[in-house]
């Protein structure tokens, strides 16, 4: 297994949670939408923290690149956190239009972000970081599951 395989799988898991929240809110099921959104937000934060605290620092240490792709990904994490906050606020107000708008923007953003990670950054990480990092990534994702 590669270092980033658990993160690739976690992308899919987060996508499924996102879809469940969006589907529930679309049906006006605010209770299930809230539960699904809470799970999605927790898993996304776990994912971001795993990358920001484990994978990215290891990659930066191995390559000496701290102003490159990892910095871009961290900036995008911040932008996604803002959109997720907008979704939470819209859900709290039972504002389906606000939720849908933030969700649609976040979905596009996540797809583009995940493509960059999976096609560019993760392969670079797999080549440059060691097995010890793979174990830490696995442990970090499962400590929040």
N, C-alpha and C positions, 0 to 999 in steps of 0.2 A: 504494500500500500504506500502511496506517495504521502508526503507531508500534508499536502493540501486536500487529499481525498475527503477527509471528514468535513472540510469547509464547503467543498462542492456539494456534498450530500446535504449539508445544512442549508445551503441556498434553496434546494428543492423543498426541504421541510418548511422553511420560512415562507416560500411561495404558496404552499398548501394552506398554511395558517392565514396568510393574507387573503387568499381566495375565499376561505370560509367566513372570515369577518365581512368581506365585501358582499358576499352572497346573503348573509343574514341581514345586514343593514338594508340591502336592496329590497328584501322581503318585508322590511319594517320590523324585524325581530331584533329589537334593541338589546334584549337581555343576552341572547346568544351572540349577537354582534359584539357586545361588550366583552364577553368571555373570550371570544376568538381574538378580538383585538388585543386584549391583555396578554394572551399567550404569544401572539405575534410580536408585540412590542418587547416582551421579555426575551424572546429568542433572538430578535434582531440585536438587542443591546448585548446579549451574550456573544453573539457573532462579532459585533464590532469590537467588543472588549478583547476577545480572543485574538483578533487580528492586530489591534492597536497595542496590546500589552505583551503578546507572545510572538506572533509571526513576523510582524513588520520590524520590531526591534532586532530580531535575529537576522532578518534579511539585510537590514541596514548595517549591522555589525559585520556580516559576511562580505558585503559588497562595498561598503563605504559610501553608499548612496542614501543620503537622508533627505535630499531635496527633490527626489525623483518621484517614481510611481507611488511609493507609499504615502508621500505627502498629499498627492492628488486624491488618493483613496480616502485618507483621513478627512480632507476637506469635504468630499462627497458624503462621507458618513455624517458630518455635521449638517449638511443640507437635508439628508434623509431624516435625521432626527427632528428637524424643524417640521417637515411634512408629516411625520408620524404624530407630532404634537398637535398639529392642525386636525388630523383625523380624530385624535382623542377628544379634543375640544368640541369638534362637530358632533361626535357621538354623545358626549355629555349633554349637549343641547338638543339632541335628537334632530340634528340638521342634516337631512339626507343629501341635499344638494352640496353643502359644504364638505361633507364626508366624501361624497363621490368625486368632487373636484380634486381634493387633496389625494385621494386614493388613486385616481387616474394619473396624476402627475407623478406620484411615488412609484407606481407600477412601471412607467416608462423609464424613470430614473434608475430603479432597481435593475431592470433588464439591461440597460446600458452599462451600469456599474458592474454587474455580475459578469457580463461578457468581457469587460476589460480585465477583471480579476482572473477569470477562468482561462482566457486565451493569451494573456500577456504576463500578468504578475505572478499567478500561481505557478506556471511552468518555470519562471525564473527562480521562484522560491524553492521549488522541488529540486532544481539543479544546485542551489547554493547553500541550503541549510541542512543540518544533519538530522539523524534519527531522534536525537534528544528533543529537538523542536517538534517533531511529529508526535511524540508522546505527550508533550506539553499541550499541543493543540487539541489532541484527542481528550485529554483530561479537562482542559478548560471548557470545551463544549459540553462535556457530559456532567460537569459539576453544576451546570445550570438547568439541565434537562429535567 
